[in-house]
Amino acid sequence: MTHVAIIGAGITGVTTAYQLLDAGASVTVFDRHAYPAMETSFANGGQLSASNAEVWTHWGQVLKGLKWMLRSDAPLLFNPWPSSHKYRWIAEFLTAIPKYSENTIATVRMAVAARRYLLDMAEREGIDFDIERRGILHVYRDTDGLRHAAAVNELLLAGGLDRRAVTPAEIKEIEPALHGRFAGGFFTPSDFTGDIHKYTTGLAGAVTRRGGRLLLSTSVTGLRRIGREIEIDSEGPTGTRQDRFDAVVICAGVGSRGLAALLGDAVNVYPVKGYSITVNLGDAQSRAAAPRVSLLDDAAKIVSSRLGEDRLRIAGTAEFNGENRDIRADRIAPLVEWCRTLFPGICTRDTVPWAGLRPMMPDMMPRVGRGRLAGVYYNTGHGHLGWTLSALTASLVAAIVMEDRPANSPVHGYLPRTDAA
């Protein structure tokens, strides 16, 4: 049997572990936290959104970033303080601009294909993750934004997404709770939402029930290839330990860059901070005033998702400020104000703030596949689409690992339905 180590117990690590178990491997998952899904997979915007698959490598995004640089509450905030990693990442970002259309279409195709994998795993394991299958509504406040959205829509349609333009009147019909004036929008009925933390935690439970090991509160301190095996040094509740595996899959989010360097690989992930608030809908008026349909407000770069009866998740912004996890009041305030303005009937007294670091590659495409050394694999760098893409990329990397397995290793398991791909 092929013994595989997975570093990281977020959404990509846990889905990778599950898919490898299905393929017949033995898995051990390392994570420095006491529980799965405690970093970027803890409180994101909740959207499983092929409709948000446009990559950011576009001159319009660059110009917006420059315009917003001096605004502390800007949707996209860039800290100009010198950093060799940050400026090297930006240089690679700029070189990826010519592939904007190609990469957007490729990302859409992955996002559409990933849906069935994610839903199949949840159905098999009976995971309740507050799924809402009501679509995602993108709204635009001016004609310039709507015009750009129409151009993006052509790329999304080329990638196989069912997305249609809607008028201001149709916006109100789709989500009656929404207040405000909009030039128009686009609606994607096949997109959906859910609680990433509940999903990942539920799937991690399934991994352990099926024989996988989760070494939590355990930090990986060393990583090398010894002969035909991968040796991992770690430190956890029982002290230091050293284990050997046939293969390792690095799913460590923003930590993937440092781990890759130990193995001679360049994985140029940069931490792009995003913020969210969870508004607890503690009274009947707030629950009635909160939206059911998931929203993306393009001008504000803010999304919302209803999580069950009594929670509304609001998330957004992008902050280029290094590996900084501080929750800044001036970045949270626009999320609260957005809720009060567009849904004035919601009481925001009970609001929980959060910040997480999105692991972004310069071209906005995840790093999935083999490393330089035999037995080394990556499933990381998904940026703002980790929740959307992870189920597919986990299946892809698991297939590659098992393709490379020793000749005497058995392979078995199931393949998810792909009729929606």
C-alpha positions as CSV (number, residue, x, y, z in Angstrom):
1,M,0.0,0.0,0.0
2,T,1.2,3.5,-0.8
3,H,1.7,5.6,2.3
4,V,1.2,9.3,1.7
5,A,1.7,12.3,4.0
6,I,-0.4,15.4,3.5
7,I,0.8,18.6,5.1
8,G,-2.2,20.8,5.9
9,A,-5.7,20.0,7.2
10,G,-7.6,22.8,5.5
11,I,-10.0,22.2,2.6
12,T,-7.4,21.2,0.1
13,G,-5.5,18.9,2.5
14,V,-8.6,17.1,3.8
15,T,-10.2,16.6,0.4
16,T,-6.8,15.3,-0.9
17,A,-6.7,12.8,2.0
18,Y,-10.2,11.6,1.3
19,Q,-9.5,11.1,-2.4
20,L,-6.3,9.3,-1.7
21,L,-8.1,6.9,0.7
22,D,-10.6,6.2,-2.1
23,A,-7.7,5.4,-4.4
24,G,-6.3,2.8,-2.0
25,A,-3.6,4.8,-0.3
26,S,-2.8,5.1,3.4
27,V,-2.8,8.7,4.6
28,T,-1.4,10.8,7.4
29,V,-2.3,14.4,7.7
30,F,-0.2,16.9,9.6
31,D,-1.5,20.3,10.8
32,R,-0.1,22.7,13.4
33,H,-3.6,23.5,14.7
34,A,-5.6,21.5,17.2
35,Y,-8.5,21.1,14.8
36,P,-8.9,20.9,11.0
37,A,-9.8,24.0,9.0
38,M,-8.6,26.6,11.5
39,E,-7.0,29.0,9.0
40,T,-8.2,30.1,5.6
41,S,-10.8,27.3,5.7
42,F,-12.4,28.7,8.8
43,A,-14.7,31.6,7.9
44,N,-14.5,32.5,4.2
45,G,-17.3,34.0,2.1
46,G,-19.0,30.6,1.7
47,Q,-19.5,30.8,-2.1
48,L,-18.9,27.8,-4.4
49,S,-18.6,30.2,-7.3
50,A,-17.7,29.3,-10.8
51,S,-19.2,32.7,-11.5
52,N,-16.3,34.3,-9.6
53,A,-13.6,32.5,-11.6
54,E,-12.2,35.5,-13.4
55,V,-8.5,35.7,-12.6
56,W,-7.1,39.0,-11.3
57,T,-4.3,39.3,-13.9
58,H,-6.0,42.2,-15.7
59,W,-4.8,45.8,-16.2
60,G,-8.0,47.1,-14.7
61,Q,-7.2,45.4,-11.4
62,V,-3.7,47.0,-11.4
63,L,-5.2,50.5,-12.0
64,K,-7.7,50.0,-9.2
65,G,-4.9,48.9,-6.8
66,L,-2.9,52.0,-7.6
67,K,-6.0,54.2,-7.2
68,W,-6.9,52.7,-3.8
69,M,-3.3,52.5,-2.4
70,L,-3.8,55.4,0.1
71,R,-7.3,54.4,1.3
72,S,-7.2,52.2,4.4
73,D,-10.8,51.0,3.7
74,A,-10.2,50.2,0.0
75,P,-11.5,46.9,-1.4
76,L,-7.9,46.2,-2.6
77,L,-5.1,47.4,-0.3
78,F,-1.5,47.3,-1.2
79,N,1.2,47.9,1.5
80,P,4.1,49.5,-0.5
81,W,6.7,48.7,2.2
82,P,9.6,46.9,0.5
83,S,9.6,43.2,0.4
84,S,11.6,41.1,-2.1
85,H,8.9,38.4,-2.1
86,K,6.1,40.8,-2.7
87,Y,7.7,42.6,-5.5
88,R,8.9,39.4,-7.2
89,W,5.3,38.1,-6.9
90,I,4.0,41.3,-8.5
91,A,6.5,41.1,-11.3
92,E,5.3,37.5,-12.1
93,F,1.7,38.7,-11.8
94,L,2.3,41.3,-14.5
95,T,3.9,38.8,-16.8
96,A,0.8,36.6,-16.5
97,I,-1.6,39.4,-17.8
98,P,-1.4,38.2,-21.4
99,K,-2.9,34.8,-20.3
100,Y,-5.9,36.5,-18.6
101,S,-8.5,35.1,-20.9
102,E,-7.0,31.7,-21.2
103,N,-6.6,31.3,-17.5
104,T,-10.1,32.6,-16.7
105,I,-11.7,30.0,-19.1
106,A,-9.5,27.2,-17.6
107,T,-10.5,28.2,-14.1
108,V,-14.2,28.2,-15.0
109,R,-13.9,24.7,-16.4
110,M,-12.3,23.5,-13.2
111,A,-14.9,25.2,-11.0
112,V,-17.8,23.7,-12.9
113,A,-16.2,20.2,-12.8
114,A,-15.4,20.5,-9.1
115,R,-19.1,20.8,-8.0
116,R,-20.0,17.1,-8.5
117,Y,-16.9,15.9,-6.6
118,L,-17.7,18.1,-3.6
119,L,-21.4,17.2,-3.5
120,D,-20.7,13.5,-3.9
121,M,-18.3,13.5,-0.9
122,A,-20.9,15.3,1.2
123,E,-23.6,12.9,0.2
124,R,-21.6,9.8,0.8
125,E,-20.6,11.0,4.3
126,G,-23.8,12.7,5.3
127,I,-22.1,16.1,5.9
128,D,-24.4,18.9,6.9
129,F,-22.7,22.2,5.8
130,D,-25.6,24.6,5.5
131,I,-25.8,24.3,1.8
132,E,-28.0,26.8,0.0
133,R,-28.6,25.9,-3.7
134,R,-30.2,29.2,-4.7
135,G,-27.6,30.5,-7.1
136,I,-25.3,33.5,-6.9
137,L,-26.3,37.0,-8.0
138,H,-23.7,39.5,-9.1
139,V,-24.8,43.2,-8.9
140,Y,-23.3,46.2,-10.5
141,R,-23.8,49.8,-9.5
142,D,-22.8,51.6,-12.8
143,T,-22.7,51.0,-16.5
144,D,-18.9,50.7,-16.6
145,G,-18.9,47.8,-14.2
146,L,-21.8,46.2,-16.0
147,R,-20.0,46.6,-19.3
148,H,-16.9,44.9,-18.0
149,A,-19.1,42.1,-16.5
150,A,-20.6,41.5,-19.9
151,A,-17.1,41.0,-21.4
152,V,-16.2,38.6,-18.5
153,N,-19.4,36.8,-19.1
154,E,-18.3,35.8,-22.6
155,L,-15.3,34.0,-21.0
156,L,-17.4,32.4,-18.4
157,L,-19.8,31.1,-21.1
158,A,-16.8,29.8,-23.1
159,G,-15.8,27.8,-19.9
160,G,-19.2,26.2,-19.8
161,L,-21.0,28.2,-17.2
162,D,-24.7,28.9,-17.2
163,R,-24.9,32.6,-16.3
164,R,-27.3,35.2,-17.6
165,A,-27.8,39.0,-17.5
166,V,-30.6,40.4,-15.3
167,T,-32.2,43.8,-15.1
168,P,-32.7,45.9,-12.0
169,A,-36.3,44.6,-11.7
170,E,-35.1,41.0,-12.0
171,I,-32.5,41.6,-9.3
172,K,-35.3,42.6,-6.9
173,E,-37.3,39.5,-7.9
174,I,-34.3,37.2,-7.3
175,E,-33.5,38.7,-3.9
176,P,-36.4,40.8,-2.5
177,A,-34.4,41.6,0.7
178,L,-31.8,43.6,-1.2
179,H,-31.9,47.4,-1.0
180,G,-30.1,49.9,-3.2
181,R,-29.9,51.0,-6.9
182,F,-28.1,48.9,-9.4
183,A,-27.5,49.2,-13.1
184,G,-28.0,45.5,-13.6
185,G,-26.5,42.2,-12.8
186,F,-25.7,38.6,-13.7
187,F,-27.3,35.5,-12.1
188,T,-25.7,32.0,-12.0
189,P,-28.4,29.5,-10.8
190,S,-26.0,26.5,-10.7
191,D,-23.6,28.1,-8.1
192,F,-24.3,27.5,-4.4
193,T,-23.0,28.3,-0.9
194,G,-22.1,26.6,2.3
195,D,-20.0,26.6,5.5
196,I,-16.5,25.6,4.6
197,H,-15.5,24.9,8.2
198,K,-18.4,22.6,8.8
199,Y,-17.7,20.8,5.5
200,T,-14.0,20.4,6.1
201,T,-14.5,19.3,9.7
202,G,-17.1,16.7,8.6
203,L,-14.9,15.3,5.8
204,A,-11.9,15.2,8.3
205,G,-14.1,13.0,10.5
206,A,-14.8,10.7,7.6
207,V,-11.0,10.5,6.9
208,T,-10.4,9.2,10.4
209,R,-13.3,6.8,10.4
210,R,-11.9,5.3,7.2
211,G,-8.5,4.7,8.7
212,G,-6.6,7.9,7.9
213,R,-4.4,9.5,10.6
214,L,-4.7,13.2,11.6
215,L,-1.6,14.4,13.5
216,L,-3.0,17.7,14.8
217,S,-1.2,20.3,17.0
218,T,1.8,19.0,15.0
219,S,4.2,21.3,13.2
220,V,6.4,20.0,10.3
221,T,10.0,21.1,11.1
222,G,11.9,19.2,8.4
223,L,11.3,17.6,5.0
224,R,13.7,15.7,2.8
225,R,14.0,12.8,0.4
226,I,16.0,9.8,1.8
227,G,16.5,7.1,-0.8
228,R,13.1,6.2,-2.1
229,E,11.2,7.7,0.7
230,I,10.1,11.1,2.1
231,E,11.3,11.8,5.6
232,I,9.3,14.3,7.7
233,D,10.4,15.8,11.0
234,S,7.6,17.1,13.2
235,E,6.9,18.4,16.7
236,G,3.7,17.8,18.5
237,P,2.0,17.0,21.8
238,T,4.2,13.9,22.4
239,G,7.4,15.6,21.4
240,T,9.5,15.4,18.3
241,R,9.1,12.5,15.8
242,Q,10.4,11.4,12.5
243,D,8.3,9.5,9.9
244,R,8.9,8.2,6.4
245,F,6.4,8.0,3.6
246,D,6.3,6.9,0.0
247,A,5.0,10.4,-1.0
248,V,4.1,13.8,0.4
249,V,1.4,16.2,-0.9
250,I,1.9,19.8,0.3
251,C,-1.5,21.5,0.9
252,A,-0.2,24.0,3.4
253,G,-1.7,27.2,2.1
254,V,0.6,30.2,2.6
255,G,3.1,27.9,4.3
256,S,3.6,25.9,1.0
257,R,6.3,28.2,-0.2
258,G,8.6,27.5,2.7
259,L,8.0,23.8,2.6
260,A,8.6,23.7,-1.2
261,A,11.9,25.5,-0.7
262,L,13.1,22.6,1.5
263,L,12.5,20.3,-1.4
264,G,14.1,22.5,-4.0
265,D,10.9,23.7,-5.6
266,A,9.8,27.3,-6.2
267,V,6.1,27.7,-5.3
268,N,5.6,31.4,-5.3
269,V,2.5,31.6,-3.1
270,Y,1.8,35.1,-1.6
271,P,-0.6,35.6,1.4
272,V,-3.4,37.9,0.3
273,K,-5.5,38.7,3.4
274,G,-9.3,38.6,3.2
275,Y,-11.8,39.6,6.0
276,S,-15.2,38.4,6.9
277,I,-17.9,39.0,9.5
278,T,-20.5,36.5,10.6
279,V,-23.7,38.3,11.6
280,N,-25.7,36.2,14.0
281,L,-29.3,36.7,13.2
282,G,-30.7,36.5,16.8
283,D,-34.2,37.9,16.2
284,A,-37.0,37.2,13.9
285,Q,-36.8,40.6,12.2
286,S,-33.1,40.1,11.3
287,R,-33.8,36.6,10.0
288,A,-36.6,37.9,7.8
289,A,-34.5,40.9,6.5
290,A,-31.4,38.8,5.6
291,P,-30.9,37.6,2.0
292,R,-31.3,33.9,1.0
293,V,-29.6,34.3,-2.4
294,S,-25.8,34.7,-2.3
295,L,-24.5,38.0,-3.5
296,L,-21.4,39.6,-5.0
297,D,-21.3,43.4,-5.0
298,D,-18.6,44.1,-7.7
299,A,-17.9,47.7,-6.8
300,A,-17.4,47.0,-3.1
301,K,-15.8,43.6,-3.8
302,I,-18.0,42.1,-1.1
303,V,-19.9,38.8,-1.0
304,S,-22.6,37.4,1.2
305,S,-23.9,33.9,2.0
306,R,-26.7,32.8,4.2
307,L,-25.5,30.0,6.5
308,G,-28.6,28.3,7.9
309,E,-31.4,30.2,9.5
310,D,-29.4,32.3,11.9
311,R,-26.1,33.3,10.3
312,L,-25.1,35.7,7.5
313,R,-21.5,35.6,6.3
314,I,-20.2,38.8,4.6
315,A,-16.7,38.7,3.3
316,G,-14.4,40.6,1.0
317,T,-11.4,42.9,0.4
318,A,-7.8,41.9,-0.5
319,E,-4.8,43.1,1.4
320,F,-1.2,42.7,0.3
321,N,0.5,43.0,3.6
322,G,2.7,39.9,4.0
323,E,1.9,37.1,6.5
324,N,-0.1,39.3,8.8
325,R,-3.2,37.9,10.4
326,D,-4.2,41.0,12.4
327,I,-7.9,41.8,12.3
328,R,-8.1,45.6,11.5
329,A,-11.1,47.6,12.6
330,D,-10.8,49.8,9.5
331,R,-11.1,46.8,7.2
332,I,-14.0,45.3,9.1
333,A,-16.1,48.5,9.2
334,P,-16.9,48.5,5.5
335,L,-18.4,45.0,5.8
336,V,-20.6,46.0,8.7
337,E,-21.7,49.2,6.9
338,W,-22.4,47.3,3.7
339,C,-24.8,45.0,5.7
340,R,-26.5,48.0,7.3
341,T,-27.0,49.8,4.0
342,L,-28.2,47.0,1.8
343,F,-30.1,45.1,4.5
344,P,-31.2,47.8,7.0
345,G,-33.6,45.4,8.8
346,I,-30.7,43.3,10.1
347,C,-29.4,44.0,13.6
348,T,-25.5,43.9,13.5
349,R,-25.0,44.0,17.3
350,D,-23.8,40.4,17.4
351,T,-21.1,40.3,14.7
352,V,-18.0,38.1,14.7
353,P,-14.9,39.4,12.7
354,W,-12.3,37.2,11.1
355,A,-9.3,37.5,8.8
356,G,-7.6,34.8,6.7
357,L,-4.7,34.5,4.3
358,R,-5.5,33.4,0.7
359,P,-2.6,31.5,-0.8
360,M,-2.2,33.1,-4.3
361,M,0.0,32.2,-7.2
362,P,1.0,35.1,-9.4
363,D,-1.0,33.8,-12.4
364,M,-4.0,32.9,-10.1
365,M,-3.8,29.3,-11.1
366,P,-3.4,26.6,-8.4
367,R,-0.2,24.5,-8.3
368,V,-1.3,20.9,-8.7
369,G,1.0,18.1,-9.6
370,R,4.5,16.7,-9.2
371,G,7.5,18.5,-7.6
372,R,11.1,18.3,-8.7
373,L,11.8,15.2,-6.6
374,A,10.1,11.8,-7.0
375,G,7.4,11.4,-4.4
376,V,6.7,15.1,-3.9
377,Y,3.4,16.6,-5.0
378,Y,1.5,19.9,-4.6
379,N,-2.1,20.9,-4.2
380,T,-1.9,24.5,-3.2
381,G,-2.2,28.2,-4.3
382,H,-5.9,28.3,-5.0
383,G,-6.2,31.9,-3.9
384,H,-9.8,33.1,-3.5
385,L,-11.2,29.9,-5.0
386,G,-9.9,27.2,-2.7
387,W,-13.4,26.2,-1.5
388,T,-14.6,26.2,-5.2
389,L,-11.8,24.2,-6.8
390,S,-10.5,21.9,-4.0
391,A,-12.6,18.9,-4.7
392,L,-11.4,18.7,-8.3
393,T,-7.8,19.4,-7.6
394,A,-7.7,16.8,-4.8
395,S,-9.0,14.2,-7.3
396,L,-6.4,15.3,-9.9
397,V,-3.4,15.1,-7.5
398,A,-4.6,11.8,-6.0
399,A,-4.7,10.3,-9.5
400,I,-1.2,11.5,-10.2
401,V,0.1,10.1,-6.9
402,M,-1.4,6.7,-7.5
403,E,-0.2,6.7,-11.1
404,D,3.4,7.0,-9.7
405,R,2.8,4.3,-7.0
406,P,5.1,1.3,-6.8
407,A,4.0,-1.5,-9.3
408,N,2.9,-3.8,-6.4
409,S,0.6,-1.2,-4.8
410,P,-3.1,-2.0,-5.3
411,V,-5.5,0.7,-6.4
412,H,-9.2,0.7,-5.8
413,G,-12.1,2.9,-4.8
414,Y,-14.7,4.9,-6.6
415,L,-14.7,7.8,-9.1
416,P,-17.3,10.5,-8.6
417,R,-20.0,11.1,-11.2
418,T,-18.8,13.8,-13.6
419,D,-22.1,14.4,-15.5
420,A,-21.9,18.1,-14.4
421,A,-18.4,18.5,-15.6
